[in-house]
Amino acid sequence: MATISTNNYNIGGIDIYFDATEGHASLLLGTVEGATFRTAARNIGNIVSAEFNPDITYVDHFISVKGSRRRDLIQPTTKALTINFTFDEINASNLRRFFLASKLGGAANYLAPMEKALPTGSVSVLFHTDVGRDFVYSIPKAVIRPDGALAMNTEDWWSGPMILDVLYYSTGQWASKPYGKLNTEAIA
């Protein structure tokens, strides 16, 4: 098979920006889509690995033809999208997300683990590439939750696995795109 275009090859990673407001007004704004939303305060920090995982359940339909069954339709019945990622910036904000912690007495650096519900909000995922095109996934509603152990090792960087669950959100401008908007145009 011939290559369509080497411009379609990508090497790079992602940045995740999170705000605790669902359907945030600035999620699609800026000269580059979502640039207004993507601020240092909303950045999760260094993401060392990430993967997108669509989870779709299908139901098959069969018709009877001369005594045998023939599949004539496949219909998706359950749709879910998760982004598994691992961060290695061990700071108060990321530990608060990882331990579902609240600020203890309002102090930013003192946390009360397992005291907070899962945080929902808006997310902008920036795919930044060394080779290929950068693109953006704007998500109006998502949950970020821990996904395993916070690895502490004397011979490697500490890192924490998390999951970003994309949730259905059909309010306002998101009515026609309830799982967000993936912009695959070159945004450099």
Secondary structure, DSSP 8 states (H G I E B T S, - for coil): ---S-GGG--EEEEEEEEESSTT-TTTT-TTTTTTTT--GGGB---EEEEEEEEEEEEEEEEEEETTEEEEEEEEEEEEEEEEEEEE----HHHHHHHTT-EEETTEEEEEETT-S---EEEEEEEEEEEES--EEEEEEEEEEEE-S--B--TTS--BEEEEEEE----SGGGTT-TT-EEE-S---
